[in-house]
Amino acid sequence: MARYTDTAHPDTTDTAEARHVLEQATQLRLRRPLTAAERERALTRAWDQRIADALDHADEFGLAEYLAAGPELLNDWENAWEAGHPRAAALIAAAVDCRRAGLTRPLPRTLLESLHERYLARRGGNRLGPEPLEEAWAWAMHPRRATTALIRPSTDPDSEPAAVEVFDYLVDATQQDATPGNCVPERTLTTALTQGDATEAGQIGAIAYDYGHYELAARAFERAHALISADLGPEHPSVLTYRSNRVVILGELGRFEEAETEARAVLELRTRALGPEHLDTLASRSILASALYGCGEYAQADTAGRAALEAFTRILGADHVDTLTTHSLLAATLREQGRLEEAKAEYAKVLDARTRVQGADHPHTLASRYGLGTTLEFLGQYLEAEAELRVALQGLARALGPEHPRTVIARGLLANALKGLGRLEEAEAEMRAALDVQTRLLGPEHPNVLQSHTNLAILLRRLERYGEAEAEARIALEGRTRVLGTAHPETAISREILASVLRYQGRDDEADRVVG
C-alpha cells in the first residue's frame, strides 16, 4: 500500500488511479507480530507444517510475511544461479548450510565468504559468470517483498560487526527436501565447528554422526564437552551427556577399549548423581554393554545389556526406542555366543516392533533387518538371509546414501550371503567394492575393514586362490592384533583362518606356529 500512497513517488496513470481508490477505502492496519489470541487460533492449524514453521518465526518476520514471501524468496534464490547472481546464490547456500549444521547465532560475513566458493564451484564456477563479491552481498541483502531479504544484517547486539542472518524459510525448505545427495558438506560442518559454542558443537556432532562422519563427530563432542565442562564442572548432567555421546562415537570408530573405559566412568558418575534407574544411567549401562560387545566380552555385554533392557522395558515399555536399541544389542550378543535360534527370535521381535514404531524404512529398522539377515546366514539359511540383507541394503542406500558406513556394512553382509549361495564371483565383486569404500571412509585398520579382509580371505580360500587368501588373512590378523589385541575372539578367528590357508598350501609347520 505504501508504494501507492507515498507522495514522494512520481505519479503514473496506474499509481494515480490506485491512490484514488485507496484514499476512498477504509484502512485497517495490522501489526506484524501476532497477538496472544491470534497465536492461539493459529496453533489450531499447526498440523499444517507450513503454519507450524511460520509460527516458529512469526515474532521475527510475521506469520503472513513468512508464508507469502517465503516461496517467492526461495524462487529468487533458486533462479539466481542462472540469472546473473550466482555468487549471491552461493553465499546464501553457505548461510543456509551453516544453519542446517547447527550454528544458530548470527553468521560472520567472513565465514560465508570462506565457504561460498565451493558452493559456487559445485554449480559451475566461472561458467556461471559470477558477479563481484560486493555486488553479490548487495543483491542478497536487498529487501524484497515488503521488508524481507534473503540475507539481512544481524540485529543481535552481541554479534560481531557485519554478522548476518539468513531468512529461515530458506533453511526450512532446504531441510524438508534434504536427501543423502544434498546433505551439509563435511567441510562446512568442519568449518562451522570452529565457530560454535558448546550447544552448537553438540549439534554439529549429532549431524556428523548421522552422516557417518565419525571422526568429525568425535571432535565435535570433544569440543562440546570441553567448552561446557569449563563452565559447569565435570559431573554436571549436561557435561556427562556430551561425554556419553563421545563414547558412542568411539565405538563407531572401533576404539573399543577406550570406549569401555569411558563408558564405565560415565556410568559410575551418573549412578552416583542420578540414581541407578534414571534414564540417563540406563542409557550409560546400555552403552557400556555395546563397548563390551566391541571388546569381544560377549558374556559381560549380555549381562549389562539384560539389566538395562529389563529396566527400560519396565519404565518405558517394550516398544520405546531406547528399549529397542538395547534389545537389538542383546540379539547381537546372543548371536556372537553361538545362541543362534535365540538371536533369530530376538531380532525378529525387534524388527517387528521397529517396523511398527519407526517405520519400515527407518535406518534403525533396516539395521535390525541386516542383523536378522546375518543371523540367518550363520544358521545356513542363505536364501532367507539374502532376501533380508538385500532389502536392508536397498533401504539404507535410499535413506543414508550408498557410501554411508551402515550401507556399506549391509553390502558386505549381502556378499557373505551370496558366498553361502555359491555365487562366488558376484560375492567377490561385492566384497571388494565394500572393502574399497570402507577403507576410504574409516581407514585401513578399522575393525569393520579388518572384518571385510577376513571375509574376502575366506572367499578366496574357497576359490582356491590361496596366495591371495593368505595376503588378505595376514592383513586381517596383523591389524586385529594391533587394534583389538591378541586375546580378542576376532583375533583368534583370524589366526585360525590364516592357519587353514597355510595348511591348504601344505605349510603345516607355519600353520602350527600361527595358532601357537
C-alpha positions as CSV (number, residue, x, y, z in Angstrom):
1,M,0.0,0.0,0.0
2,A,2.9,2.4,0.8
3,R,4.0,2.1,-2.8
4,Y,0.8,3.8,-4.0
5,T,0.1,6.3,-1.2
6,D,3.7,7.7,-0.8
7,T,3.6,11.1,-2.4
8,A,7.4,11.0,-2.8
9,H,6.9,8.6,-5.7
10,P,6.1,10.3,-9.1
11,D,2.6,9.7,-10.3
12,T,1.9,7.4,-13.2
13,T,-1.6,6.6,-14.6
14,D,-1.7,3.4,-12.6
15,T,-0.5,4.8,-9.3
16,A,-2.8,7.8,-9.5
17,E,-5.8,5.6,-10.1
18,A,-4.7,3.3,-7.3
19,R,-4.1,6.2,-4.9
20,H,-7.6,7.5,-5.6
21,V,-9.2,4.1,-4.8
22,L,-7.1,3.7,-1.6
23,E,-8.0,7.2,-0.4
24,Q,-11.7,6.2,-0.5
25,A,-11.2,2.9,1.3
26,T,-11.3,2.2,5.0
27,Q,-7.8,1.3,6.1
28,L,-7.2,-1.5,8.6
29,R,-3.6,-1.6,10.0
30,L,-2.4,-5.0,11.1
31,R,0.7,-5.4,13.2
32,R,3.2,-8.0,12.0
33,P,3.5,-9.7,15.4
34,L,0.6,-11.8,16.4
35,T,-1.5,-11.1,19.5
36,A,-1.8,-13.9,22.1
37,A,-5.3,-14.6,20.8
38,E,-4.2,-14.7,17.2
39,R,-1.4,-17.1,18.0
40,E,-3.8,-19.4,19.9
41,R,-6.1,-19.5,16.8
42,A,-3.2,-20.2,14.5
43,L,-2.0,-23.0,16.7
44,T,-5.2,-24.9,16.0
45,R,-3.9,-25.2,12.4
46,A,-0.3,-26.2,13.3
47,W,-0.9,-29.7,12.0
48,D,-0.1,-28.0,8.7
49,Q,3.7,-28.0,8.7
50,R,3.8,-24.7,6.8
51,I,1.9,-22.9,9.5
52,A,3.9,-24.6,12.2
53,D,7.1,-23.4,10.6
54,A,5.7,-19.9,10.2
55,L,4.6,-19.7,13.8
56,D,8.2,-20.6,14.9
57,H,9.3,-17.4,13.1
58,A,6.2,-15.2,13.4
59,D,7.7,-12.8,16.0
60,E,10.6,-12.1,13.7
61,F,9.0,-12.0,10.3
62,G,5.3,-12.0,10.8
63,L,3.1,-15.0,10.0
64,A,1.7,-13.7,6.7
65,E,5.0,-12.5,5.5
66,Y,6.7,-15.8,6.2
67,L,4.0,-17.7,4.4
68,A,3.6,-15.3,1.5
69,A,7.1,-14.1,0.9
70,G,8.9,-17.4,1.7
71,P,8.1,-19.2,-1.6
72,E,8.9,-16.2,-3.7
73,L,12.2,-15.6,-2.0
74,L,13.0,-19.3,-2.4
75,N,12.3,-18.9,-6.1
76,D,14.5,-15.8,-6.2
77,W,17.4,-17.8,-4.7
78,E,17.0,-20.8,-7.0
79,N,16.8,-18.6,-10.1
80,A,19.9,-16.5,-9.0
81,W,22.3,-19.3,-10.1
82,E,21.5,-18.9,-13.7
83,A,20.1,-15.3,-13.7
84,G,23.2,-13.2,-13.1
85,H,23.7,-13.6,-9.3
86,P,25.4,-17.0,-8.8
87,R,27.9,-15.7,-6.2
88,A,25.0,-14.3,-4.2
89,A,23.3,-17.6,-4.5
90,A,26.4,-19.4,-3.2
91,L,26.7,-17.0,-0.2
92,I,23.0,-17.8,0.6
93,A,23.7,-21.6,0.2
94,A,26.6,-21.3,2.6
95,A,24.5,-19.5,5.1
96,V,21.6,-22.0,4.8
97,D,24.0,-24.9,5.4
98,C,25.6,-23.2,8.4
99,R,22.2,-23.1,9.9
100,R,21.5,-26.7,9.0
101,A,24.8,-27.6,10.5
102,G,23.7,-26.2,13.9
103,L,25.0,-22.6,14.0
104,T,22.2,-20.6,15.4
105,R,23.9,-17.3,16.1
106,P,24.4,-14.6,13.5
107,L,26.9,-15.7,10.9
108,P,30.1,-13.7,10.2
109,R,30.3,-12.5,6.7
110,T,33.9,-13.7,6.6
111,L,32.7,-17.2,7.4
112,L,30.3,-17.3,4.5
113,E,32.9,-15.8,2.2
114,S,35.3,-18.5,3.1
115,L,32.8,-21.2,2.3
116,H,30.9,-20.0,-0.7
117,E,33.5,-20.7,-3.4
118,R,32.9,-24.4,-3.0
119,Y,29.1,-24.0,-3.4
120,L,29.8,-21.8,-6.5
121,A,32.2,-24.4,-7.9
122,R,29.7,-27.2,-7.5
123,R,27.2,-25.4,-9.6
124,G,29.6,-24.5,-12.4
125,G,32.0,-21.9,-11.1
126,N,33.3,-19.4,-13.7
127,R,31.0,-20.9,-16.3
128,L,28.2,-19.0,-14.5
129,G,29.9,-15.7,-14.8
130,P,29.9,-14.9,-11.0
131,E,29.4,-11.2,-10.1
132,P,31.9,-9.3,-7.8
133,L,31.6,-10.1,-4.1
134,E,30.2,-6.7,-3.0
135,E,27.6,-6.8,-5.8
136,A,26.6,-10.3,-4.6
137,W,26.2,-9.1,-1.0
138,A,24.1,-6.1,-2.2
139,W,21.8,-8.4,-4.1
140,A,21.4,-10.9,-1.4
141,M,20.7,-8.3,1.3
142,H,18.3,-6.1,-0.8
143,P,14.9,-6.1,0.9
144,R,12.1,-7.6,-1.3
145,R,8.5,-8.5,-0.6
146,A,8.0,-5.7,1.9
147,T,10.8,-5.9,4.4
148,T,12.2,-9.4,3.9
149,A,15.6,-10.0,2.4
150,L,17.3,-13.3,1.6
151,I,20.1,-12.3,4.0
152,R,19.9,-9.4,6.4
153,P,22.2,-7.7,8.8
154,S,22.0,-9.1,12.3
155,T,20.1,-7.0,14.9
156,D,21.8,-9.0,17.8
157,P,23.8,-6.5,19.9
158,D,26.1,-9.3,20.9
159,S,27.0,-10.4,17.4
160,E,30.2,-9.3,15.8
161,P,30.2,-6.5,13.3
162,A,28.9,-7.3,9.8
163,A,27.3,-10.6,11.0
164,V,24.2,-11.6,9.1
165,E,21.1,-13.8,9.3
166,V,19.5,-15.8,6.6
167,F,15.8,-15.9,6.0
168,D,14.7,-19.0,7.9
169,Y,12.1,-20.1,5.3
170,L,15.1,-21.0,3.1
171,V,16.6,-23.2,5.8
172,D,13.3,-24.9,6.5
173,A,12.5,-25.5,2.8
174,T,16.0,-26.9,2.2
175,Q,15.9,-29.2,5.2
176,Q,12.5,-30.6,4.3
177,D,13.8,-31.6,0.9
178,A,17.1,-33.0,2.3
179,T,18.3,-36.3,0.8
180,P,21.6,-38.1,1.1
181,G,22.6,-36.2,-2.1
182,N,22.2,-32.7,-0.6
183,C,23.4,-33.1,3.0
184,V,25.6,-30.4,4.5
185,P,29.1,-30.9,3.1
186,E,31.7,-32.2,5.6
187,R,33.9,-29.1,5.0
188,T,31.0,-26.8,6.0
189,L,30.5,-28.9,9.2
190,T,34.2,-28.8,10.0
191,T,34.4,-25.0,9.5
192,A,31.2,-24.4,11.4
193,L,32.7,-26.4,14.3
194,T,35.4,-23.8,14.8
195,Q,32.7,-21.1,15.3
196,G,30.3,-23.0,17.5
197,D,29.7,-22.8,21.2
198,A,29.1,-25.9,23.3
199,T,25.4,-26.4,22.2
200,E,26.3,-25.8,18.5
201,A,29.3,-28.1,18.7
202,G,27.0,-30.8,20.1
203,Q,24.5,-30.2,17.3
204,I,27.3,-30.5,14.7
205,G,28.4,-33.7,16.3
206,A,24.9,-35.2,16.1
207,I,24.6,-34.3,12.4
208,A,28.1,-35.6,11.6
209,Y,27.2,-38.9,13.4
210,D,24.0,-39.2,11.3
211,Y,26.0,-38.6,8.1
212,G,28.6,-41.2,9.1
213,H,31.4,-38.7,9.6
214,Y,32.6,-40.3,12.8
215,E,36.0,-38.7,13.2
216,L,34.3,-35.2,12.9
217,A,31.6,-36.3,15.3
218,A,34.2,-37.3,17.8
219,R,35.9,-33.9,17.5
220,A,32.6,-32.1,17.8
221,F,31.6,-33.9,21.0
222,E,35.1,-33.4,22.5
223,R,34.8,-29.7,21.8
224,A,31.3,-29.5,23.3
225,H,32.4,-31.4,26.4
226,A,35.5,-29.2,26.9
227,L,33.5,-26.0,26.5
228,I,30.7,-26.9,28.8
229,S,32.7,-28.6,31.4
230,A,34.8,-25.5,31.9
231,D,31.5,-23.7,32.9
232,L,29.6,-26.4,34.7
233,G,32.2,-28.8,36.1
234,P,32.9,-32.4,35.1
235,E,29.9,-34.0,36.8
236,H,27.1,-31.8,35.6
237,P,24.4,-33.9,33.7
238,S,24.8,-31.9,30.5
239,V,28.6,-32.4,30.6
240,L,28.1,-36.1,31.0
241,T,25.7,-36.2,28.1
242,Y,28.4,-34.9,25.7
243,R,30.9,-37.3,27.2
244,S,28.4,-40.1,26.7
245,N,27.9,-39.1,23.1
246,R,31.6,-39.3,22.5
247,V,31.6,-42.9,23.9
248,V,29.1,-43.9,21.3
249,I,31.4,-42.4,18.6
250,L,34.4,-44.2,20.0
251,G,32.5,-47.4,19.4
252,E,31.8,-46.4,15.8
253,L,35.5,-45.7,15.3
254,G,36.4,-49.2,16.6
255,R,38.2,-47.8,19.7
256,F,36.5,-50.3,21.9
257,E,38.9,-50.4,24.9
258,E,38.8,-46.6,25.2
259,A,35.0,-46.7,24.8
260,E,34.7,-49.2,27.6
261,T,36.9,-47.2,30.0
262,E,34.9,-44.0,29.3
263,A,31.6,-45.8,29.5
264,R,32.4,-47.2,32.9
265,A,33.4,-43.7,34.1
266,V,30.2,-42.1,32.9
267,L,28.1,-44.9,34.3
268,E,29.7,-44.5,37.7
269,L,29.2,-40.7,37.7
270,R,25.6,-40.9,36.5
271,T,24.7,-43.7,39.0
272,R,26.1,-41.6,41.9
273,A,24.4,-38.3,40.7
274,L,21.2,-39.5,39.3
275,G,20.5,-43.0,40.7
276,P,20.6,-46.4,39.2
277,E,17.3,-46.2,37.3
278,H,17.5,-42.7,35.9
279,L,17.1,-43.0,32.1
280,D,20.5,-41.4,31.5
281,T,22.0,-44.0,33.8
282,L,20.3,-46.8,32.0
283,A,21.5,-45.4,28.7
284,S,25.0,-45.5,30.0
285,R,24.6,-49.1,31.0
286,S,23.4,-49.9,27.5
287,I,26.4,-48.0,26.0
288,L,28.8,-50.0,28.3
289,A,27.2,-53.2,27.0
290,S,27.9,-52.1,23.5
291,A,31.5,-51.3,24.3
292,L,31.9,-54.7,26.0
293,Y,30.5,-56.3,22.8
294,G,33.0,-54.5,20.7
295,C,35.8,-55.7,23.0
296,G,34.6,-59.3,22.5
297,E,33.4,-59.6,26.1
298,Y,30.1,-61.1,25.0
299,A,29.0,-62.7,28.3
300,Q,29.6,-59.4,30.2
301,A,27.9,-57.5,27.4
302,D,24.9,-59.9,27.7
303,T,24.7,-59.3,31.5
304,A,24.9,-55.5,31.3
305,G,22.5,-55.4,28.3
306,R,19.9,-57.5,30.0
307,A,20.0,-55.3,33.1
308,A,19.4,-52.2,31.0
309,L,16.7,-53.9,28.9
310,E,14.7,-55.1,31.9
311,A,14.7,-51.6,33.4
312,F,13.9,-49.8,30.1
313,T,11.1,-52.2,29.5
314,R,9.6,-51.7,32.9
315,I,9.9,-47.9,32.9
316,L,9.4,-47.0,29.2
317,G,7.7,-50.0,27.7
318,A,8.8,-52.7,25.3
319,D,8.3,-50.6,22.2
320,H,10.2,-47.5,23.3
321,V,13.1,-46.6,21.0
322,D,15.7,-46.8,23.9
323,T,14.3,-50.2,24.8
324,L,14.5,-51.5,21.2
325,T,18.1,-50.3,20.9
326,T,19.1,-52.3,23.9
327,H,17.0,-55.3,22.8
328,S,18.9,-55.2,19.4
329,L,22.2,-55.3,21.2
330,L,21.1,-58.3,23.2
331,A,20.2,-60.2,20.0
332,A,23.7,-59.4,18.7
333,T,25.4,-60.8,21.9
334,L,23.3,-63.9,21.6
335,R,24.5,-64.4,18.0
336,E,28.2,-64.0,18.9
337,Q,27.8,-66.5,21.7
338,G,26.5,-69.0,19.2
339,R,22.9,-69.0,20.5
340,L,21.6,-68.5,17.0
341,E,18.0,-69.6,17.3
342,E,17.6,-67.3,20.3
343,A,19.3,-64.5,18.4
344,K,17.0,-65.0,15.4
345,A,13.9,-64.8,17.6
346,E,15.1,-61.7,19.4
347,Y,16.0,-59.9,16.1
348,A,12.6,-60.9,14.7
349,K,10.9,-59.2,17.7
350,V,12.9,-56.1,17.4
351,L,12.3,-55.9,13.7
352,D,8.6,-56.2,14.1
353,A,8.5,-53.5,16.8
354,R,10.7,-51.1,15.0
355,T,8.6,-51.5,11.8
356,R,5.5,-50.6,13.8
357,V,7.1,-47.8,15.8
358,Q,9.6,-46.2,13.5
359,G,8.5,-47.4,10.1
360,A,9.9,-50.0,7.6
361,D,12.4,-47.5,6.0
362,H,13.9,-46.1,9.2
363,P,17.7,-46.7,9.4
364,H,17.2,-48.4,12.8
365,T,14.6,-50.8,11.4
366,L,16.9,-51.6,8.4
367,A,19.8,-52.2,10.8
368,S,17.7,-54.7,12.7
369,R,16.9,-56.3,9.3
370,Y,20.5,-56.8,8.5
371,G,21.1,-58.1,12.0
372,L,18.4,-60.7,11.3
373,G,19.9,-61.4,7.9
374,T,23.3,-62.0,9.3
375,T,21.9,-64.4,11.9
376,L,20.1,-66.3,9.2
377,E,23.4,-66.6,7.3
378,F,25.1,-68.0,10.4
379,L,22.3,-70.6,10.5
380,G,22.9,-71.5,6.9
381,Q,19.6,-70.2,5.7
382,Y,21.2,-68.3,2.8
383,L,18.1,-67.6,0.7
384,E,16.3,-66.0,3.6
385,A,19.4,-64.2,4.6
386,E,19.9,-62.8,1.1
387,A,16.3,-61.5,1.0
388,E,16.6,-59.7,4.3
389,L,20.0,-58.3,3.5
390,R,19.0,-57.1,0.0
391,V,16.0,-55.2,1.4
392,A,18.3,-53.7,4.1
393,L,20.9,-52.6,1.6
394,Q,18.4,-51.0,-0.8
395,G,16.7,-49.2,2.1
396,L,19.9,-47.9,3.6
397,A,21.1,-46.7,0.2
398,R,17.9,-44.7,-0.1
399,A,17.9,-43.4,3.4
400,L,21.6,-42.7,4.1
401,G,23.3,-42.8,0.7
402,P,25.3,-45.6,-1.0
403,E,28.5,-44.7,0.8
404,H,27.3,-44.3,4.4
405,P,29.2,-46.7,6.7
406,R,26.0,-48.5,7.6
407,T,25.1,-49.0,4.0
408,V,28.5,-50.4,3.3
409,I,28.2,-52.8,6.2
410,A,25.0,-54.2,4.6
411,R,26.7,-54.5,1.3
412,G,29.5,-56.6,2.8
413,L,26.9,-58.8,4.7
414,L,25.0,-59.4,1.5
415,A,28.2,-60.5,-0.1
416,N,28.6,-63.1,2.6
417,A,25.1,-64.5,1.9
418,L,25.9,-64.7,-1.8
419,K,29.0,-66.7,-0.9
420,G,26.8,-69.1,1.0
421,L,24.6,-69.5,-2.0
422,G,27.7,-70.4,-4.1
423,R,27.5,-67.2,-6.2
424,L,31.2,-66.7,-5.7
425,E,32.1,-64.2,-8.4
426,E,29.2,-62.0,-7.5
427,A,30.2,-62.2,-3.9
428,E,33.8,-61.3,-4.6
429,A,32.8,-58.2,-6.6
430,E,30.5,-57.0,-3.8
431,M,33.2,-57.7,-1.1
432,R,35.9,-55.8,-2.9
433,A,33.6,-52.9,-3.6
434,A,32.5,-52.7,0.0
435,L,36.2,-53.0,1.2
436,D,37.3,-50.2,-1.0
437,V,34.6,-47.8,0.3
438,Q,35.1,-48.8,3.9
439,T,38.9,-48.3,3.7
440,R,38.4,-44.8,2.3
441,L,35.7,-43.9,4.9
442,L,37.1,-45.5,8.0
443,G,40.8,-46.1,7.5
444,P,42.7,-49.4,6.9
445,E,42.6,-50.6,10.5
446,H,39.0,-50.0,11.5
447,P,37.5,-53.3,12.8
448,N,34.9,-53.3,10.0
449,V,37.6,-53.0,7.4
450,L,39.5,-55.9,9.0
451,Q,36.3,-57.9,9.1
452,S,36.0,-57.3,5.3
453,H,39.6,-58.5,4.7
454,T,38.7,-61.6,6.8
455,N,35.5,-62.3,4.7
456,L,37.5,-61.9,1.5
457,A,40.2,-64.3,2.7
458,I,37.6,-66.9,3.4
459,L,36.0,-66.5,-0.1
460,L,39.4,-66.6,-1.8
461,R,40.3,-69.8,0.1
462,R,37.1,-71.3,-1.3
463,L,38.1,-70.2,-4.8
464,E,41.4,-72.0,-4.2
465,R,43.3,-68.7,-4.8
466,Y,45.5,-69.4,-1.8
467,G,48.2,-66.8,-2.3
468,E,45.6,-64.0,-2.4
469,A,43.7,-65.6,0.5
470,E,46.9,-65.7,2.6
471,A,47.6,-62.0,1.9
472,E,44.1,-61.0,3.0
473,A,44.3,-63.2,6.1
474,R,47.6,-61.7,7.1
475,I,46.3,-58.2,6.8
476,A,43.3,-59.1,9.0
477,L,45.4,-60.9,11.6
478,E,48.1,-58.2,11.9
479,G,45.5,-55.5,12.0
480,R,43.4,-57.2,14.6
481,T,46.4,-58.0,16.8
482,R,47.3,-54.3,16.8
483,V,43.8,-52.9,17.2
484,L,41.9,-55.5,19.2
485,G,44.7,-57.3,21.0
486,T,45.8,-60.9,21.0
487,A,43.1,-62.1,23.3
488,H,40.1,-60.8,21.3
489,P,37.8,-63.5,19.8
490,E,38.1,-62.0,16.3
491,T,41.9,-62.1,16.5
492,A,41.7,-65.8,17.4
493,I,39.4,-66.3,14.3
494,S,41.9,-64.6,12.1
495,R,44.7,-66.9,13.4
496,E,42.6,-69.9,12.5
497,I,41.8,-68.6,9.1
498,L,45.4,-67.9,8.2
499,A,46.4,-71.3,9.6
500,S,43.9,-73.0,7.4
501,V,45.0,-71.2,4.3
502,L,48.6,-72.2,5.1
503,R,47.6,-75.8,5.5
504,Y,45.8,-75.8,2.2
505,Q,49.2,-74.9,0.7
506,G,50.9,-77.8,2.6
507,R,52.7,-75.4,5.1
508,D,51.6,-77.2,8.3
509,D,54.5,-76.1,10.4
510,E,53.8,-72.5,9.7
511,A,50.2,-73.0,10.4
512,D,51.0,-74.6,13.8
513,R,53.2,-71.6,14.7
514,V,50.3,-69.2,13.8
515,V,47.8,-70.8,16.2
516,G,50.6,-71.5,18.7
